[in-house]
């Protein structure tokens, strides 16, 4: 029961945090479209922070070590859930931005990102009852990691020279893209080091 309460508190904290972020942006910008657009941008950076924490931890310890501990496994699942909730809220802000600005939300270019959203949202459901790290679960986690790293990288890569509302300096997007690459290399190294560990 305590574990469920802790998870509920984390989820509530994320939702409240995003609402405070939306309110805070609204104190500086009266235009609703800009308010939603900037909140979507900053909520995506919250997701990058959660993503980075999980990937850094897994890169340092590895899924096989994490799944050997029930406590660590619960923490990893909770981070997935919080990431999913945060990204769901981010999608709401993103959809509202497109609606208010008259932009098309679903295009051929958005397919890759849409798949990334689905992966983030369903991973907590898929991993809910997976108490052992089988080869299948391990392969699924690695696929999710690689795909999401690719989506984050392409997302930041595409913002270097785009004309965005109140855009950050290009160096911010370049640094984020480089950080995603470093996380990928760290996790690639971890997979190599863990190749001989037993299941």
C-alpha positions as CSV (number, residue, x, y, z in Angstrom):
1,X,0.0,0.0,0.0
2,X,2.8,2.4,0.9
3,X,4.5,1.7,-2.5
4,X,1.2,2.6,-4.3
5,X,0.9,5.8,-2.3
6,X,4.5,6.8,-3.1
7,X,3.9,6.2,-6.8
8,X,0.7,8.2,-6.7
9,X,2.6,11.1,-5.0
10,X,5.2,11.1,-7.7
11,X,2.5,11.2,-10.4
12,X,0.6,14.0,-8.6
13,X,3.9,15.9,-8.2
14,X,4.5,15.8,-12.0
15,X,1.0,16.9,-12.9
16,X,1.0,19.7,-10.3
17,X,4.5,20.7,-11.5
18,X,3.4,21.0,-15.1
19,X,0.3,23.0,-14.1
20,X,2.5,25.4,-12.1
21,X,4.8,25.6,-15.2
22,X,1.8,26.5,-17.4
23,X,0.7,29.1,-14.9
24,X,4.2,30.6,-14.6
25,X,4.6,31.0,-18.3
26,X,1.2,32.6,-18.4
27,X,2.4,35.3,-16.1
28,X,4.8,36.5,-18.8
29,X,2.8,35.9,-21.9
30,X,-0.9,36.8,-22.4
31,X,-1.1,35.0,-25.8
32,X,-2.5,31.5,-25.1
33,X,-0.8,30.0,-28.1
34,X,2.6,31.2,-26.9
35,X,1.8,30.1,-23.4
36,X,1.0,26.5,-24.6
37,X,3.9,26.5,-27.0
38,X,6.5,27.5,-24.4
39,X,5.0,25.2,-21.7
40,X,5.2,22.3,-24.2
41,X,8.8,23.1,-24.8
42,X,9.7,23.3,-21.2
43,X,7.7,20.2,-20.3
44,X,9.7,18.3,-23.0
45,X,12.8,19.4,-21.1
46,X,11.4,17.9,-17.9
47,X,11.0,14.7,-19.9
48,X,14.6,15.0,-21.1
49,X,15.7,15.3,-17.4
50,X,13.7,12.2,-16.4
51,X,15.0,10.3,-19.5
52,X,18.6,11.4,-18.7
53,X,18.3,10.2,-15.1
54,X,17.0,6.8,-16.1
55,X,19.5,6.3,-18.9
56,X,22.4,7.5,-16.8
57,X,21.5,5.1,-14.1
58,X,21.0,2.1,-16.4
59,X,24.2,3.0,-18.2
60,X,26.1,2.9,-15.0
61,X,24.5,-0.2,-13.4
62,X,22.7,-2.1,-16.2
63,X,19.3,-3.7,-16.4
64,X,20.6,-7.0,-15.1
65,X,21.8,-5.4,-11.9
66,X,18.6,-3.3,-11.5
67,X,16.3,-6.3,-12.0
68,X,18.3,-8.3,-9.3
69,X,16.9,-5.9,-6.7
70,X,13.1,-5.5,-6.1
71,X,13.7,-2.0,-4.8
72,X,15.7,-0.9,-7.8
73,X,13.2,-2.5,-10.1
74,X,10.4,-0.5,-8.5
75,X,12.4,2.7,-8.8
76,X,13.0,2.1,-12.5
77,X,9.4,1.3,-13.1
78,X,8.3,4.4,-11.2
79,X,10.6,6.6,-13.3
80,X,9.1,5.1,-16.5
81,X,5.6,5.9,-15.2
82,X,6.5,9.5,-14.2
83,X,8.1,9.9,-17.6
84,X,5.0,8.6,-19.3
85,X,2.7,10.9,-17.3
86,X,4.9,13.9,-17.9
87,X,5.0,13.2,-21.6
88,X,1.3,12.7,-21.8
89,X,0.9,16.2,-20.2
90,X,3.5,17.5,-22.7
91,X,1.4,16.0,-25.6
92,X,-1.6,17.9,-24.3
93,X,0.3,21.2,-24.4
94,X,1.7,20.3,-27.8
95,X,-1.8,19.5,-29.2
96,X,-3.2,22.7,-27.9
97,X,-0.4,24.7,-29.5
98,X,-1.1,23.1,-32.8
99,X,-4.9,23.7,-32.4
100,X,-4.5,27.4,-31.4
101,X,-2.0,28.1,-34.2
102,X,-3.9,26.2,-36.8
103,X,-1.0,23.8,-37.4
104,X,-1.6,20.2,-38.6
105,X,-0.8,17.8,-35.7
106,X,-0.6,14.5,-37.6
107,X,1.7,14.5,-40.7
108,X,4.1,12.0,-42.2
109,X,7.0,13.6,-40.5
110,X,5.3,13.2,-37.1
111,X,5.0,9.4,-37.4
112,X,8.4,8.7,-35.8
113,X,7.6,10.9,-32.8
114,X,4.1,9.4,-32.5
115,X,5.7,5.9,-32.2
116,X,8.0,7.4,-29.5
117,X,5.0,8.7,-27.6
118,X,3.4,5.2,-27.7
119,X,6.6,3.5,-26.5
120,X,6.9,5.9,-23.5
121,X,3.2,5.6,-22.6
122,X,2.9,1.8,-22.8
123,X,6.3,0.8,-21.2
124,X,4.9,1.2,-17.6
125,X,2.0,-1.1,-18.6
126,X,4.2,-3.7,-20.2
127,X,6.7,-3.7,-17.4
128,X,4.1,-3.7,-14.6
129,X,4.1,-7.5,-14.1
130,X,7.6,-8.3,-15.5
131,X,9.4,-9.2,-12.3
132,X,12.2,-11.1,-14.0
133,X,14.6,-9.9,-16.7
134,X,14.1,-12.4,-19.4
135,X,15.8,-12.2,-22.8
136,X,12.5,-10.9,-24.3
137,X,12.1,-8.1,-21.7
138,X,15.8,-7.2,-22.0
139,X,15.5,-6.9,-25.8
140,X,12.3,-4.8,-25.4
141,X,14.0,-2.4,-23.0
142,X,17.0,-2.1,-25.3
143,X,14.8,-1.4,-28.3
144,X,12.9,1.3,-26.4
145,X,16.1,2.9,-25.2
146,X,17.6,3.0,-28.7
147,X,14.5,4.3,-30.4
148,X,13.8,7.0,-27.8
149,X,17.4,8.1,-27.9
150,X,17.1,8.4,-31.7
151,X,13.8,10.5,-31.3
152,X,15.3,12.8,-28.8
153,X,18.5,13.3,-30.9
154,X,16.6,14.0,-34.1
155,X,14.3,16.4,-32.2
156,X,17.1,18.5,-30.9
157,X,19.1,18.2,-34.2
158,X,16.1,19.6,-36.1
159,X,15.9,22.7,-33.8
160,X,19.4,24.1,-34.5
161,X,18.4,26.3,-37.4
162,X,14.6,26.5,-37.1
163,X,12.8,29.7,-36.6
164,X,11.1,29.0,-33.3
165,X,9.1,31.4,-31.1
166,X,11.4,32.7,-28.4
167,X,13.9,30.0,-29.3
168,X,16.9,29.1,-27.1
169,X,20.4,29.7,-28.6
170,X,21.5,27.0,-31.0
171,X,24.2,25.9,-28.5
172,X,21.4,24.7,-26.1
173,X,20.0,22.3,-28.7
174,X,23.5,21.2,-29.7
175,X,24.4,20.5,-26.1
176,X,21.2,18.4,-25.7
177,X,21.9,16.5,-28.8
178,X,25.5,15.8,-27.7
179,X,24.2,14.7,-24.3
180,X,21.8,12.2,-25.9
181,X,24.7,10.8,-27.9
182,X,26.8,10.4,-24.7
183,X,24.0,8.6,-23.0
184,X,23.7,6.3,-26.0
185,X,27.4,5.5,-25.9
186,X,27.3,4.9,-22.1
187,X,24.4,2.4,-22.5
188,X,26.1,0.7,-25.5
189,X,29.2,0.2,-23.2
190,X,26.9,-1.2,-20.5
191,X,25.4,-3.7,-22.9
192,X,28.8,-4.8,-23.9
193,X,30.0,-5.2,-20.3
194,X,26.9,-7.1,-19.3
195,X,27.0,-9.5,-22.2
196,X,28.5,-12.3,-20.1
197,X,26.3,-11.9,-17.1
198,X,23.8,-14.6,-16.3
199,X,20.1,-14.1,-16.6
